[in-house]
Amino acid sequence: DIQMTQSPSSLSASIGDRVTITCRASQSISNHLNWYQQKLGKAPKLLIYAASSLQSGVPSRFSGSGSGTDFTLTISSLQPEDFATYYCQESHNVPRMFGQGSKVEIK
Amino acid sequence: EVQLVESGGGLVQPGGSLRLSCAVSGFSFSGHYMDWVRQAPGKGLEWVGRSGNKDNSYITEYAASVKGRFTISREDSENSLYLQMYSLKTEDTAVYYCARSYGSGRSNDYWGQGTLVTVSS
């Protein structure tokens, strides 16, 4: 199985901050990488697919980059509704492995 | 409007069985792969398994942690996906989500609200 490692596991940030979360795969996964946002008690929401494609309806302050083994999710200007946990997921193989999550909290 | 609604969760004893359902609407169910994903209390997301569609003869695939104990099936005529769980363990306690696969099955663009399964004596 492919192992997905996210960092940081948690971070504190202020409104308007630029936030970056990284995800590393244990082997090359091309661009087969998704990012999801999950708020407490809610289902995950797809933000980014194929490493850098913005899902319809997702604000443009979210962006993704990377290929191979190293990937990044960036929030250009953090908004109040962005405080949540973010997960990367590889879609290169089965089983589809998730990272452990990165919780974004209010500073 | 795309909707996925899970049902069938509840309290079950270790070693017991449970069948979850996912009723979908608002899209052509038969054309999509469908996944089950779970989340133990306070933990991260874990992919459970998937059902292929008619084009790949409804191939099913499973995580190692549930293989041989869980079975995924679907009834396209009823727009429904199922997760039959046998030999349940306390570590199967989780919220179970069904999710639509999109983009050659490489991402999940719509999710249900989840149903809680508690395995406890």
Interface residues (C-beta under 8 A of the other chain):
Chain A: D1 H32 N34 Y36 Q38 A43 P44 K45 L46 Y49 A50 Q55 Y87 Q89 S91 V94 P95 R96 M97 F98 G99 Q100 G101
Chain B: D35 V37 G44 L45 E46 W47 R50 E61 Y62 A63 A64 Y97 A99 Y102 G103 G105 R106 S107 N108 D109 W111 G112 Q113 G114
